[in-house]
Amino acid sequence: MKAVNEVKPINVLARFIAAWIREHGEDAAPFDSFEALRAEPIEQKDVERWILNCNYTYYRLGDTLFGHDLIPAGGDEAVELFALLDANIKSIRDSNPLNLRSKQPDAILGELGKDWPPYCKRSRNNISKLSPRLQELVRCLAPGNPGLAPVVQDFVRELAGEVRFYRNLGGRAADAPIAKRCRDLLPIWCAKGINPLYTLLLWENEQAVSALADQLAQAFAANGYPSFDGGSKHDAYCGVVRAAQRLYLAELDEADGKDARQLSIERIAGLLDEGFFSLEHPSPVPGLPVWLPGKALLIWNTVICSIAGPREAIRPTGPIRTATTLEPAKPPTMVQSVYGEALLRRCLRSGVRELAGTVDLSAQEPEGTLPLSGDGEGRRLWRVIGGVFDERARVPDVLEPVSQDVPQHFLSTARIDDRGNQIEGIGDSRYHVLLSLVPDGSAWTIEARDLGSKNGTYITRQRDGRTHVFVLASRDGASADAWALRTGTDVDHVSVHDTVLLERGDAIQLCGSRFELL
């Protein structure tokens, strides 16, 4: 890209957000942030600090006090509190310029990487100086706020867990590209609302987001950024941003009331990890708000791309519901077949997707399958999925008639790293789940059956804006109520079955592995 003096996309973004907040006043947000109580207007420098996350501790403490109603709505007490927070907790003071306009794109990306994650090497958030500053804050304000001291103590304990999490993440991803770290952290911070950037009502305003996308596209062109689709213009980038917002708004309309802000950073990260969430293939995660995938994609495509460039934009996967594509609601069904070619894809924890098998369901005898001997229903064996194949281990009864053919159809989930540690398939049973083909007129459909696994198998399916969980009966024997608790799903949307006929888009969740049918 050209090294020019044009206004950088990051400056365009920060200027746009600051102006939008000033224009909309109290109706704009940051609506769930303590900074909404400040007397001073939000300026471009404030937004830049939100984006770079260089005052993480300041935001987290301020929102903690805000959540406990310990920040006065105005007057001298509020002025004193903000002055103490600014003086003692902020890592980058308002008087310290970030000079983003004068920096080249690579240098701006480096600035972003300093606190994604915070508390690691080069981070501007310094935990070593925090304790005496918090003590000073409590000493000055405790007489008028008797509830302050215990809240600050709880905050210190919570922050200690966050510091450990970020340092572990920073250690594992020390050599990872900044964009990779951002992909890991952005969904967590969207769910937690860690600073005002993530709670802006701007993200719900279609006209504003469309105008922002246009302005960023113009800035990309002026600064010589390669386009999203390799063309000469940035129209495709604008389309990706608008598609991400439509996904967010559609999910927001189906909001289930879940609020992740009370969960710890570590717990949110754990839920995302258990759900094998990735921005490249976002899907709702049990226990977290249904709008999270769309919001994370929208903020990625605007905020992160304003620094990393439009080539890093991510197009939402799956159909986007619009006024022309909405259909009447249908009740969940277990009998919709998958016609034509079907793809089984494995979702690794790293976010990588691997093709695990294909089958032509329109063929008279699909290649790579064989009859399940003795099965009066005409089923055909396609895949046996489990931890590690052991030729000495007894096969489940349903596979006994074709035991000699199981090795050719076995799909191992275990993966070992170069240090000899298992990193995939942890907890999967040796024989975990069977995928077979069932006759469906002149074609076939795919049936899933648990093979008596220890930890169970379940299928997640998106229907009517909700996640439905179909549990395969297993040795576990747990009820729908128990599975509802495990998956963070409303029990009304959880059911237990001996077998499930799969549909495109279904996710097959083992204990330590996840697959999807496309």
C-alpha positions in Angstrom: 0.0 0.0 0.0 1.1 3.6 -0.5 2.9 5.5 2.2 0.8 8.7 1.9 -0.4 11.5 4.1 -4.1 10.6 3.6 -6.1 10.2 6.8 -5.7 6.6 8.0 -8.8 4.3 8.2 -8.3 4.0 12.0 -8.6 7.8 12.3 -11.7 7.8 10.1 -13.2 5.2 12.4 -12.4 7.0 15.6 -13.6 10.3 14.3 -16.8 8.8 13.0 -17.6 7.1 16.3 -16.8 10.2 18.4 -19.0 12.4 16.1 -21.9 9.9 16.2 -21.9 9.8 20.0 -21.9 13.6 20.2 -24.7 13.8 17.7 -26.9 11.3 19.5 -26.1 12.3 23.1 -27.6 10.1 25.8 -29.4 7.9 23.1 -26.0 6.9 21.6 -24.2 5.0 24.3 -21.6 4.0 25.6 -24.8 3.0 27.3 -23.4 0.3 29.7 -20.2 2.0 30.6 -19.2 4.3 33.4 -17.8 6.7 30.9 -21.3 7.7 30.0 -21.3 9.6 33.3 -18.3 11.8 32.5 -19.0 15.5 32.1 -16.5 15.8 29.2 -17.6 14.8 25.7 -16.2 11.7 24.1 -13.4 12.7 21.7 -11.5 10.9 19.0 -8.6 10.2 21.4 -11.0 8.4 23.7 -12.2 6.1 20.9 -8.6 5.4 19.9 -7.8 4.2 23.4 -10.9 2.0 23.4 -9.7 0.4 20.1 -6.1 -0.1 21.2 -7.3 -1.3 24.7 -4.4 0.5 26.3 -6.4 1.4 29.4 -7.9 -2.1 30.1 -7.6 -1.9 33.9 -9.2 1.5 33.9 -12.2 0.3 31.9 -12.6 -2.9 34.0 -12.5 -1.1 37.3 -14.7 1.7 36.2 -17.4 -0.6 34.9 -17.1 -2.7 38.1 -17.8 0.4 40.2 -20.6 1.4 37.7 -22.2 -2.0 38.1 -22.3 -1.7 41.9 -23.8 1.8 41.7 -20.7 3.4 43.3 -20.2 6.2 40.7 -22.1 9.4 41.4 -24.3 10.6 38.6 -22.8 14.1 38.8 -21.5 16.8 41.1 -18.2 17.2 42.9 -18.1 13.6 44.1 -18.2 12.4 40.5 -15.5 14.9 39.4 -13.3 13.7 42.3 -13.8 10.0 41.5 -13.0 10.4 37.8 -9.9 12.5 38.6 -8.7 9.8 40.9 -9.3 7.1 38.3 -7.6 9.1 35.7 -4.6 9.8 37.9 -4.2 6.4 39.4 -5.6 3.8 37.1 -5.2 5.0 33.5 -2.1 3.6 31.7 -2.2 6.2 28.9 -3.2 9.6 30.1 -5.4 11.8 27.9 -2.5 14.2 27.6 -0.3 11.5 26.1 -0.8 11.5 22.3 -1.0 8.2 20.4 0.0 9.9 17.1 -1.8 7.3 15.1 -2.2 9.7 12.1 1.6 10.0 11.7 2.2 6.2 12.0 2.4 3.9 9.0 0.0 0.9 8.9 2.5 -1.7 10.2 3.3 0.6 13.2 -0.4 1.0 14.0 -0.9 -2.7 13.8 2.0 -3.0 16.3 0.3 -0.5 18.6 -2.8 -2.7 18.5 -0.8 -5.8 19.4 0.6 -4.4 22.6 -2.6 -4.9 24.6 -4.2 -7.8 22.6 -3.8 -9.4 25.1 -3.0 -7.0 28.0 -0.6 -7.7 30.9 2.0 -9.4 28.6 5.4 -8.3 27.4 5.2 -4.7 26.0 1.7 -4.2 27.4 0.8 -0.7 28.6 -1.4 -2.2 31.3 1.0 -2.6 34.3 -0.3 -4.7 37.1 2.7 -4.3 39.3 1.8 -0.7 40.2 -1.9 -1.3 40.6 -2.1 -2.3 44.3 -0.9 0.9 45.9 -3.0 2.9 43.5 -6.1 1.0 44.4 -5.3 1.5 48.1 -5.0 5.3 47.5 -8.4 5.2 45.7 -10.1 3.5 48.5 -8.5 5.7 51.1 -9.7 8.8 49.4 -13.2 7.7 48.6 -14.1 5.1 51.3 -15.5 7.6 53.8 -18.3 8.6 51.4 -18.6 5.1 49.8 -18.7 2.4 52.6 -19.3 -0.3 50.0 -16.2 0.6 47.9 -13.5 -1.5 49.7 -15.1 -4.9 49.4 -16.0 -4.3 45.7 -12.4 -3.3 45.0 -11.2 -6.4 46.8 -13.5 -8.6 44.7 -12.2 -6.8 41.6 -8.6 -7.5 42.5 -9.4 -11.2 42.8 -11.2 -11.3 39.5 -8.5 -9.3 37.7 -5.8 -11.7 39.0 -7.6 -14.5 37.1 -7.7 -12.4 34.0 -4.0 -11.6 34.2 -3.2 -15.3 34.4 -5.5 -16.0 31.5 -4.0 -13.3 29.3 -0.4 -14.2 30.2 -1.1 -17.9 29.4 -2.7 -16.9 26.1 0.2 -14.5 25.4 2.7 -17.3 26.1 1.0 -19.7 23.8 0.5 -17.2 21.0 3.8 -15.3 21.5 4.7 -15.8 17.8 1.2 -15.7 16.5 0.2 -12.9 14.1 -1.7 -10.0 15.7 -4.8 -10.8 13.7 -4.9 -14.3 15.1 -4.7 -13.0 18.7 -7.5 -10.5 17.8 -9.7 -13.3 16.5 -9.3 -15.2 19.8 -10.0 -12.2 22.0 -12.6 -10.2 20.1 -15.6 -12.6 20.8 -14.6 -12.7 24.5 -14.5 -8.9 24.8 -17.8 -8.5 22.9 -19.5 -10.8 25.3 -18.0 -9.2 28.3 -18.4 -5.6 27.0 -14.9 -4.8 28.3 -14.9 -1.2 27.3 -17.3 1.3 25.7 -16.4 0.3 22.2 -18.3 -3.0 22.6 -21.5 -1.5 24.0 -22.2 1.2 21.5 -25.7 1.5 20.1 -24.0 2.5 16.9 -23.7 -1.2 16.0 -27.5 -1.5 15.9 -28.0 1.5 13.6 -28.1 0.4 9.9 -27.8 3.9 8.5 -24.7 4.7 10.6 -22.9 1.4 9.9 -23.6 1.8 6.2 -22.1 5.3 6.2 -19.1 4.1 8.3 -18.4 1.3 5.8 -18.5 3.8 2.9 -16.1 6.1 4.7 -13.7 3.3 5.6 -13.8 2.1 1.9 -12.9 5.6 0.8 -10.0 5.7 3.3 -8.8 2.2 2.1 -8.8 3.4 -1.5 -7.0 6.7 -0.6 -4.3 4.8 1.3 -3.7 2.2 -1.3 -5.0 -0.9 0.5 -5.7 -4.0 -1.6 -9.5 -4.6 -1.9 -11.3 -7.4 -0.2 -12.1 -9.3 -3.4 -9.0 -8.4 -5.4 -10.9 -5.9 -7.6 -10.1 -2.2 -8.1 -12.8 -0.9 -5.8 -13.9 -1.6 -2.2 -17.6 -2.2 -2.9 -17.2 -5.8 -1.8 -15.9 -4.7 1.6 -18.9 -2.5 2.2 -21.1 -5.5 1.3 -19.3 -7.7 3.9 -19.8 -5.1 6.6 -23.5 -4.7 5.9 -24.0 -8.5 5.8 -22.3 -8.8 9.2 -24.7 -6.2 10.6 -27.7 -8.0 9.1 -26.6 -11.2 10.8 -26.2 -9.3 14.1 -29.6 -7.6 13.9 -31.3 -10.9 13.0 -29.8 -12.6 16.1 -30.5 -9.5 18.2 -34.2 -9.9 17.3 -34.0 -13.5 18.6 -32.2 -12.4 21.8 -32.7 -15.0 24.5 -31.9 -12.8 27.5 -28.5 -14.3 28.2 -26.1 -11.8 29.7 -22.4 -12.8 29.7 -21.1 -9.7 31.5 -21.5 -11.4 34.8 -19.3 -14.3 33.7 -15.6 -14.2 34.1 -13.3 -13.8 31.2 -12.0 -17.3 31.7 -15.5 -18.8 31.7 -16.5 -17.0 28.5 -13.3 -18.2 26.8 -14.0 -21.7 28.1 -17.6 -21.7 26.6 -16.3 -20.4 23.3 -13.6 -23.1 23.3 -16.1 -25.8 24.2 -18.3 -24.6 21.4 -15.4 -24.6 18.9 -16.3 -21.0 18.1 -14.4 -19.1 15.4 -15.1 -15.9 13.5 -14.6 -17.7 10.2 -17.5 -20.1 11.0 -19.5 -18.3 13.7 -22.4 -20.0 15.3 -24.3 -19.5 18.6 -22.5 -21.0 21.6 -24.5 -22.5 24.5 -24.5 -20.3 27.5 -23.6 -17.1 25.6 -25.9 -14.6 23.9 -27.2 -15.6 20.5 -26.2 -12.2 19.0 -22.5 -12.7 19.8 -21.4 -14.2 16.5 -22.9 -11.4 14.5 -21.7 -8.6 16.7 -18.2 -10.0 16.8 -18.1 -10.2 13.0 -19.4 -6.7 12.7 -16.8 -5.2 15.0 -14.1 -7.3 13.4 -15.0 -6.1 9.9 -15.0 -2.4 11.0 -12.7 -1.9 14.0 -10.0 -4.5 13.3 -10.1 -4.1 9.6 -9.6 -0.4 10.0 -6.1 -1.3 11.1 -5.4 -4.7 9.5 -7.0 -3.7 6.2 -10.0 -4.9 4.2 -8.4 -8.1 3.1 -8.9 -9.4 6.6 -12.6 -8.9 6.4 -14.7 -12.0 7.0 -17.9 -12.7 5.1 -20.6 -14.2 7.3 -21.3 -17.9 6.5 -24.8 -19.2 6.0 -28.0 -17.4 4.8 -28.7 -13.9 6.0 -32.3 -13.4 6.9 -33.8 -10.3 5.1 -37.2 -9.1 4.2 -37.2 -11.2 1.1 -35.9 -14.4 2.7 -37.9 -14.7 5.8 -40.1 -17.8 5.9 -42.9 -18.9 8.2 -41.6 -20.5 11.3 -41.3 -24.3 11.1 -41.3 -26.6 14.1 -38.1 -28.6 14.7 -38.1 -31.8 12.7 -36.0 -34.9 12.6 -36.9 -36.1 9.1 -35.4 -33.5 6.7 -33.1 -35.4 4.4 -29.8 -34.2 2.9 -29.9 -34.8 -0.8 -27.0 -34.8 -3.3 -23.4 -34.6 -2.1 -22.8 -34.2 1.6 -19.5 -33.1 3.2 -18.4 -34.0 6.7 -16.0 -31.4 8.0 -14.0 -31.5 11.2 -13.7 -28.3 13.3 -10.3 -28.2 15.1 -9.7 -26.1 18.2 -7.3 -23.9 16.3 -10.2 -22.8 14.1 -9.0 -24.9 11.1 -11.6 -26.9 9.2 -10.6 -30.2 7.7 -12.6 -32.3 5.2 -13.3 -35.6 6.9 -15.4 -37.3 4.2 -17.8 -36.9 1.3 -20.7 -39.0 0.2 -23.1 -38.9 -2.8 -26.5 -39.5 -1.3 -28.2 -39.7 -4.7 -26.1 -42.7 -5.8 -27.7 -46.2 -5.8 -24.7 -47.5 -3.8 -22.8 -44.5 -2.4 -19.0 -44.9 -2.9 -17.1 -45.6 0.4 -20.0 -47.2 2.1 -21.1 -50.9 2.6 -24.2 -52.7 3.8 -24.5 -53.1 7.5 -24.9 -56.9 7.4 -28.0 -58.2 9.1 -29.6 -54.8 9.1 -33.2 -55.3 7.9 -33.6 -51.5 7.3 -31.0 -51.5 4.5 -28.5 -49.2 6.3 -25.0 -48.7 4.9 -21.9 -48.0 7.0 -20.2 -44.7 6.2 -18.1 -43.5 9.2 -17.2 -44.8 12.7 -15.8 -41.9 14.7 -13.8 -42.4 17.9 -10.6 -41.7 19.8 -8.0 -44.2 18.5 -8.7 -47.4 16.7 -7.6 -50.5 18.6 -7.8 -53.8 16.6 -7.8 -55.7 19.9 -10.8 -53.9 21.4 -14.2 -55.4 21.0 -16.4 -53.5 18.6 -20.0 -52.4 19.6 -22.7 -54.9 18.9 -24.2 -52.9 16.0 -20.8 -53.1 14.2 -20.2 -56.8 15.0 -21.4 -58.1 11.6 -19.0 -55.8 9.7 -16.1 -55.8 12.3 -13.5 -56.7 9.7 -14.4 -53.6 7.7 -14.4 -51.1 10.6 -10.7 -50.0 10.1 -11.4 -48.8 6.6 -14.3 -46.6 7.8 -12.8 -45.5 11.1 -12.1 -41.8 11.7 -9.8 -41.1 14.6 -10.2 -37.9 16.6 -7.0 -38.0 18.6 -4.2 -35.7 17.6 -0.8 -35.5 19.3 1.5 -32.5 19.2 5.3 -32.6 18.7 5.8 -32.9 22.5 3.7 -36.0 22.7 0.7 -34.3 24.3 -2.8 -35.0 23.1 -4.4 -31.8 21.8 -7.6 -33.0 20.0 -10.2 -35.6 20.9 -9.6 -35.6 24.6 -12.4 -37.5 26.3 -13.7 -39.2 23.2 -14.5 -42.9 23.6 -12.7 -45.5 21.4 -15.9 -46.0 19.5 -18.0 -42.9 20.0 -20.5 -42.3 17.2 -21.7 -44.1 14.1 -22.7 -42.3 10.9 -24.7 -44.6 8.6 -26.9 -44.1 5.5 -30.6 -44.8 5.7 -32.8 -45.4 2.6 -35.0 -42.4 1.7 -37.0 -43.2 -1.4 -34.5 -43.4 -4.3 -31.8 -41.7 -2.3 -30.3 -41.8 1.2 -30.1 -39.7 4.4 -27.5 -39.7 7.1 -28.2 -41.1 10.6 -26.2 -40.6 13.7 -26.1 -43.1 16.6 -24.0 -43.0 19.8 -21.9 -46.2 20.2 -22.2 -46.3 24.0 -19.7 -43.5 24.6 -18.8 -42.6 28.2 -19.4 -38.8 27.8 -22.2 -38.7 25.2 -22.8 -37.1 21.8 -25.2 -34.3 20.8 -26.3 -32.6 17.7 -26.9 -28.8 17.6 -29.2 -27.4 15.0 -30.2 -23.8 14.3 -33.9 -23.4 13.8 -36.2 -20.4 14.1 -33.3 -18.3 15.5 -32.7 -20.8 18.3 -30.3 -23.6 19.0 -31.9 -27.0 19.4 -29.9 -29.8 21.0 -30.6 -33.4 20.0 -28.8 -35.8 22.4 -28.0 -39.3 21.3 -28.8 -41.9 24.0 -25.5 -43.2 25.4 -24.0 -45.1 28.3 -24.2 -41.8 30.2 -27.9 -42.0 30.4 -28.3 -38.4 31.3 -31.7 -36.7 31.0 -32.7 -33.8 28.8 -32.7 -31.6 32.0 -29.1 -32.6 32.7 -28.0 -31.9 29.1 -29.8 -28.6 29.2 -27.5 -27.6 32.1 -24.4 -29.0 30.4 -25.0 -27.1 27.2 -26.6 -23.9 28.6 -29.7 -24.5 26.5 -33.4 -24.1 27.5 -34.6 -27.5 28.4 -37.6 -27.0 26.0 -35.1 -27.1 23.1 -33.3 -30.3 24.3 -34.4 -33.8 23.5 -32.9 -37.3 23.7 -33.1 -39.8 20.8 -31.7 -43.2 19.9 -30.8 -41.9 16.5 -31.0 -38.6 14.7 -31.3 -37.9 11.0 -28.9 -35.2 10.1 -29.5 -32.0 8.2 -27.1 -29.6 6.5 -25.6 -27.2 9.0 -25.8 -29.7 11.9 -22.9 -29.7 14.3 -21.9 -33.1 15.8 -20.4 -32.6 19.2 -18.4 -35.4 20.8 -16.6 -34.9 24.2 -13.4 -33.5 22.7 -14.2 -33.2 19.0 -16.7 -31.4 16.7 -17.8 -32.0 13.2 -20.3 -30.3 10.9 -22.3 -31.6 8.0 -22.4 -29.4 4.9 
